[in-house]
Amino acid sequence: MKVTLNEEAKSLLQDLLETMDQNIDDADYYNQILSEGYLVDKESTVLPIAELKAEDYFNNPYLKNIRPSEIRIGKWSLENDKYIPNQPFSYDVIETTSDDGYIEHTKFGYFTRKFKYLAIKENKTTWMSITPHEINTMKGSIDEAYGDVLVLGLGLGYYPYMVSLKENVKTIDVVEIAKEPTDIFKKNILPLFKEKDKIHIIQGDAFDYLNNNSKHYDYVFVDLWHLPEDGLPLYTKAKSLEKAGSTYSYWIESDMLILLRRAMLILLEEKQNNKEATFAKGNDLTEDLLFEIDKATQEIQVTHPEQIMDLIHNNYLSNLAKNLVL
């Protein structure tokens, strides 16, 4: 990338960088809340934390109808977990738009009563759960699904269950590599599904399946990660394997695009300050991103503010992800 900004573009980039720094500070604050076991006190809360109603989730079809018994297979277990009153948690994707300079609005909330939910754990580490965050972040992909559906990543089967209830969904193939969670699902959860005959579980690697299967799918939902940071390399790999004729949806994609946007802004700043700046790969995710984005955009010249805004738009970043190897 070649960056020679005019004065208006320099001013815009500085504003965007200041907003990014504030976004990162705010994210650190929320992470501190989670790590320290903080309970919400509305009188002392610095950033917005919403009081949620547990009743809004009780009529969710999965929470209402899927109530399996607890089970342990090896180091894996299916069990009931809970949020205690006033315990904060993320309940949706981070909202951000160009209209306010990409300020990141974190959806953080709490219940005033105990809220129980299903979880699959490896020893004491939770890998899969059915919390308000999963419910809210999958809603759009559930509403969009149609025809023959491919799901990469099984979890607790929330997504397959919800789309199986749709009349316009014919079949659902689910690819999952982890044997024990799959066994738990087949034994204790799948028998409770009303439309279980629509669902076919495929034991195997998601990327091998994307590469080698010949079946056409109308809709593909990818959910192979736990957080945006661990998901970004898997997201870019899956994007590179997209096939024409299918609609693709990626769990918490907007959160991962935020990481790409931050890296793009850092790259713009570095290239503006030092036109000969180069980046090495292999130190950490940020360095890898700078290297890969710089390589993928080497023919681009940036001078005007409109070009900056185009480079950090979700559509551009989503397409760019297909060319990044992380």
C-alpha positions as CSV (number, residue, x, y, z in Angstrom):
1,M,0.0,0.0,0.0
2,K,1.2,3.5,-0.9
3,V,-0.1,6.2,1.5
4,T,0.3,9.9,0.7
5,L,-2.6,11.6,2.5
6,N,-3.9,15.1,1.8
7,E,-4.6,17.4,4.8
8,E,-8.3,16.3,4.9
9,A,-7.4,12.7,4.8
10,K,-4.7,13.2,7.6
11,S,-7.3,14.8,9.8
12,L,-9.8,11.9,9.2
13,L,-7.2,9.3,9.9
14,Q,-6.2,11.0,13.2
15,D,-9.9,11.1,14.3
16,L,-10.3,7.4,13.4
17,L,-7.2,6.4,15.3
18,E,-8.3,8.4,18.4
19,T,-11.7,6.6,18.2
20,M,-9.9,3.3,17.9
21,D,-7.8,4.0,21.0
22,Q,-10.9,4.8,22.9
23,N,-12.6,1.6,21.6
24,I,-9.7,-0.5,22.9
25,D,-9.7,1.2,26.3
26,D,-13.4,0.5,26.6
27,A,-12.9,-3.1,25.6
28,D,-10.2,-3.4,28.2
29,Y,-12.7,-2.1,30.8
30,Y,-15.3,-4.7,29.8
31,N,-12.7,-7.5,29.9
32,Q,-11.6,-6.3,33.4
33,I,-15.2,-6.6,34.5
34,L,-15.4,-10.2,33.3
35,S,-12.1,-11.3,34.7
36,E,-12.6,-9.8,38.2
37,G,-16.0,-11.2,38.9
38,Y,-17.5,-7.8,39.1
39,L,-21.3,-7.5,39.9
40,V,-23.2,-4.6,38.4
41,D,-23.8,-1.6,40.6
42,K,-25.7,0.9,38.5
43,E,-24.5,3.8,40.6
44,S,-20.8,3.2,39.9
45,T,-20.9,1.8,36.3
46,V,-18.7,3.8,34.0
47,L,-19.9,2.4,30.6
48,P,-23.4,1.3,29.5
49,I,-24.5,-2.0,31.0
50,A,-28.1,-2.8,30.3
51,E,-30.6,-4.5,32.7
52,L,-32.0,-7.4,30.7
53,K,-35.2,-9.4,31.4
54,A,-34.7,-13.1,31.7
55,E,-38.4,-13.6,30.7
56,D,-37.5,-12.3,27.2
57,Y,-35.5,-15.6,26.6
58,F,-37.8,-18.1,28.3
59,N,-40.0,-18.6,25.2
60,N,-37.0,-19.3,22.9
61,P,-37.9,-22.7,21.3
62,Y,-34.5,-24.3,22.2
63,L,-34.5,-23.1,25.9
64,K,-38.2,-24.0,26.2
65,N,-38.1,-27.5,24.7
66,I,-34.5,-28.8,24.8
67,R,-33.8,-29.9,28.4
68,P,-31.3,-32.8,28.4
69,S,-29.9,-34.6,31.4
70,E,-26.4,-33.9,32.4
71,I,-23.7,-36.3,31.2
72,R,-19.9,-36.7,31.2
73,I,-17.8,-38.5,28.6
74,G,-14.1,-38.5,29.4
75,K,-13.0,-35.0,30.1
76,W,-16.1,-33.5,28.4
77,S,-19.4,-32.8,30.2
78,L,-22.8,-31.5,29.4
79,E,-24.1,-29.5,32.4
80,N,-26.2,-26.6,33.5
81,D,-24.4,-23.4,34.2
82,K,-25.8,-20.0,35.3
83,Y,-25.5,-16.3,35.5
84,I,-26.0,-15.1,39.1
85,P,-28.0,-11.9,39.7
86,N,-26.1,-8.8,38.6
87,Q,-23.4,-10.8,36.8
88,P,-22.5,-8.9,33.6
89,F,-21.9,-10.6,30.2
90,S,-21.8,-9.7,26.5
91,Y,-25.2,-10.4,25.0
92,D,-24.8,-9.5,21.3
93,V,-22.3,-8.4,18.7
94,I,-20.5,-5.1,19.0
95,E,-22.4,-2.4,16.9
96,T,-20.4,0.0,14.9
97,T,-21.1,2.1,11.8
98,S,-19.3,4.7,9.7
99,D,-22.0,7.3,10.7
100,D,-20.3,7.9,14.1
101,G,-16.8,7.3,13.0
102,Y,-16.8,3.6,13.9
103,I,-17.3,4.0,17.7
104,E,-17.8,0.4,19.0
105,H,-20.9,0.0,21.1
106,T,-20.5,-3.1,23.2
107,K,-23.7,-4.9,24.1
108,F,-23.1,-5.7,27.8
109,G,-25.9,-6.6,30.2
110,Y,-27.0,-8.5,33.3
111,F,-30.1,-10.1,34.9
112,T,-31.4,-9.3,38.3
113,R,-32.3,-12.9,38.8
114,K,-30.5,-16.2,38.3
115,F,-30.4,-17.4,34.7
116,K,-29.6,-21.0,33.9
117,Y,-28.2,-22.2,30.6
118,L,-26.7,-25.4,29.0
119,A,-23.0,-25.7,28.5
120,I,-20.5,-28.2,27.2
121,K,-17.2,-28.1,29.1
122,E,-13.8,-29.7,28.7
123,N,-12.7,-30.2,32.3
124,K,-13.7,-26.7,33.6
125,T,-13.4,-24.7,30.4
126,T,-16.7,-23.8,28.7
127,W,-16.5,-24.3,24.9
128,M,-20.1,-24.2,24.0
129,S,-23.2,-22.7,25.7
130,I,-26.7,-21.4,25.0
131,T,-26.6,-17.9,26.5
132,P,-28.3,-14.7,25.3
133,H,-25.2,-14.0,23.3
134,E,-25.5,-17.1,21.2
135,I,-29.2,-16.6,20.8
136,N,-28.9,-12.9,19.7
137,T,-25.8,-13.4,17.5
138,M,-27.3,-16.3,15.5
139,K,-30.8,-14.7,14.9
140,G,-30.0,-13.1,11.6
141,S,-28.4,-16.3,10.2
142,I,-31.3,-18.4,11.4
143,D,-33.8,-16.0,9.7
144,E,-31.8,-16.1,6.4
145,A,-31.3,-19.9,6.1
146,Y,-33.2,-21.8,3.4
147,G,-33.1,-25.0,1.3
148,D,-30.2,-27.4,1.9
149,V,-28.1,-26.0,4.8
150,L,-24.5,-26.7,5.8
151,V,-23.4,-26.0,9.3
152,L,-19.7,-26.0,10.2
153,G,-19.4,-26.5,14.0
154,L,-22.0,-28.3,16.1
155,G,-21.8,-26.8,19.5
156,L,-25.0,-27.7,21.4
157,G,-27.0,-27.9,18.2
158,Y,-28.7,-24.6,18.8
159,Y,-28.4,-23.4,15.2
160,P,-29.3,-26.7,13.6
161,Y,-32.3,-27.0,15.9
162,M,-33.6,-23.5,15.2
163,V,-33.3,-23.8,11.4
164,S,-34.8,-27.3,11.4
165,L,-38.1,-25.7,12.6
166,K,-38.3,-23.6,9.4
167,E,-40.5,-25.0,6.7
168,N,-38.3,-23.6,3.9
169,V,-35.2,-25.6,5.2
170,K,-35.1,-29.1,3.7
171,T,-31.9,-30.7,5.0
172,I,-29.1,-29.7,7.5
173,D,-25.7,-31.3,7.3
174,V,-23.5,-30.5,10.3
175,V,-19.7,-31.0,10.3
176,E,-18.0,-31.4,13.6
177,I,-14.5,-32.8,14.3
178,A,-14.6,-33.2,18.1
179,K,-15.8,-36.7,18.9
180,E,-16.9,-36.4,22.6
181,P,-19.1,-33.3,22.1
182,T,-20.7,-35.0,19.1
183,D,-21.4,-38.2,21.2
184,I,-22.9,-36.1,23.9
185,F,-25.1,-34.3,21.4
186,K,-26.3,-37.5,19.7
187,K,-27.1,-39.3,23.0
188,N,-28.7,-36.5,25.1
189,I,-29.7,-33.7,22.8
190,L,-30.6,-34.8,19.3
191,P,-33.4,-37.2,20.5
192,L,-35.2,-34.2,21.9
193,F,-35.3,-32.4,18.5
194,K,-38.8,-32.2,16.8
195,E,-37.3,-32.3,13.3
196,K,-34.3,-34.5,13.9
197,D,-34.8,-36.3,10.6
198,K,-33.6,-33.2,8.8
199,I,-30.3,-33.3,10.5
200,H,-27.2,-35.3,9.4
201,I,-24.0,-35.2,11.5
202,I,-20.7,-35.6,9.7
203,Q,-17.7,-36.4,11.8
204,G,-14.7,-34.7,10.3
205,D,-12.6,-31.5,9.6
206,A,-14.7,-28.6,8.3
207,F,-12.1,-27.3,5.9
208,D,-11.5,-30.8,4.4
209,Y,-15.3,-31.0,3.9
210,L,-15.4,-27.5,2.3
211,N,-12.5,-28.5,-0.1
212,N,-13.8,-32.0,-1.1
213,N,-17.5,-32.2,-0.9
214,S,-19.5,-32.0,-4.2
215,K,-22.9,-31.4,-2.7
216,H,-24.5,-28.0,-3.4
217,Y,-25.7,-26.1,-0.4
218,D,-28.1,-23.1,-0.6
219,Y,-26.9,-21.7,2.8
220,V,-23.7,-22.2,4.7
221,F,-23.3,-21.2,8.4
222,V,-19.8,-21.2,9.8
223,D,-19.3,-21.3,13.6
224,L,-15.8,-22.8,14.4
225,W,-14.5,-20.3,16.9
226,H,-14.9,-19.2,20.5
227,L,-13.8,-15.5,20.2
228,P,-12.9,-13.1,17.4
229,E,-9.2,-13.4,18.1
230,D,-9.1,-17.2,17.8
231,G,-11.7,-17.0,15.0
232,L,-10.0,-14.6,12.6
233,P,-7.5,-17.2,11.1
234,L,-10.4,-19.7,10.6
235,Y,-12.7,-17.0,9.2
236,T,-10.2,-16.0,6.6
237,K,-9.5,-19.6,5.6
238,A,-13.3,-20.3,5.3
239,K,-13.8,-17.2,3.2
240,S,-11.1,-18.3,0.8
241,L,-13.1,-21.6,0.2
242,E,-16.4,-20.0,-0.6
243,K,-18.1,-21.5,-3.7
244,A,-20.4,-19.6,-6.1
245,G,-24.1,-20.2,-5.8
246,S,-24.2,-20.5,-2.0
247,T,-25.0,-17.9,0.6
248,Y,-22.4,-17.8,3.4
249,S,-22.9,-16.5,7.0
250,Y,-20.2,-16.4,9.7
251,W,-20.9,-16.3,13.4
252,I,-19.8,-12.9,15.0
253,E,-18.4,-11.8,11.6
254,S,-18.9,-8.2,12.5
255,D,-16.7,-8.6,15.6
256,M,-13.9,-10.0,13.4
257,L,-14.2,-7.2,10.9
258,I,-13.6,-4.8,13.8
259,L,-10.1,-6.5,14.2
260,L,-9.5,-6.1,10.5
261,R,-10.5,-2.5,10.6
262,R,-8.1,-1.8,13.5
263,A,-5.3,-3.4,11.6
264,M,-6.1,-1.4,8.5
265,L,-6.0,1.8,10.4
266,I,-2.7,0.9,12.0
267,L,-1.3,0.1,8.6
268,L,-2.4,3.4,7.2
269,E,-0.8,5.2,10.0
270,E,2.5,3.3,9.7
271,K,2.6,3.8,5.9
272,Q,1.8,7.5,6.2
273,N,4.6,8.0,8.8
274,N,7.1,5.8,6.9
275,K,6.5,4.9,3.3
276,E,9.1,2.2,3.4
277,A,7.6,0.4,6.4
278,T,7.6,-3.4,6.2
279,F,6.2,-6.0,8.4
280,A,7.2,-9.5,9.5
281,K,4.9,-12.5,10.0
282,G,4.9,-14.9,12.9
283,N,5.1,-12.7,16.0
284,D,1.5,-12.2,16.9
285,L,-1.9,-11.7,15.2
286,T,-1.5,-8.0,14.7
287,E,1.8,-8.3,13.0
288,D,0.4,-11.1,10.8
289,L,-2.5,-8.9,9.9
290,L,-0.3,-6.0,9.0
291,F,1.9,-8.2,6.8
292,E,-1.0,-9.9,5.0
293,I,-3.1,-6.7,4.5
294,D,0.0,-4.8,3.2
295,K,0.7,-7.7,0.8
296,A,-3.0,-7.9,-0.4
297,T,-3.2,-4.1,-0.9
298,Q,0.2,-3.4,-2.4
299,E,-1.2,-1.9,-5.6
300,I,-3.5,0.5,-3.8
301,Q,-2.6,4.2,-3.5
302,V,-4.4,6.2,-0.7
303,T,-4.6,10.0,-0.9
304,H,-8.2,11.1,-0.2
305,P,-10.5,10.6,2.8
306,E,-13.0,8.7,0.7
307,Q,-10.4,6.1,0.0
308,I,-9.8,5.6,3.7
309,M,-13.5,5.1,4.4
310,D,-13.7,2.6,1.5
311,L,-10.8,0.6,3.0
312,I,-12.4,0.2,6.4
313,H,-15.9,-0.5,5.2
314,N,-17.4,-3.9,6.2
315,N,-17.9,-4.9,2.6
316,Y,-14.3,-4.2,1.6
317,L,-12.9,-5.9,4.7
318,S,-15.1,-9.0,4.2
319,N,-13.8,-9.4,0.6
320,L,-10.3,-8.7,1.7
321,A,-10.4,-11.5,4.2
322,K,-10.5,-14.0,1.3
323,N,-6.9,-13.0,0.5
324,L,-5.4,-13.2,4.0
325,V,-3.5,-16.2,5.2
326,L,-3.2,-16.1,9.0
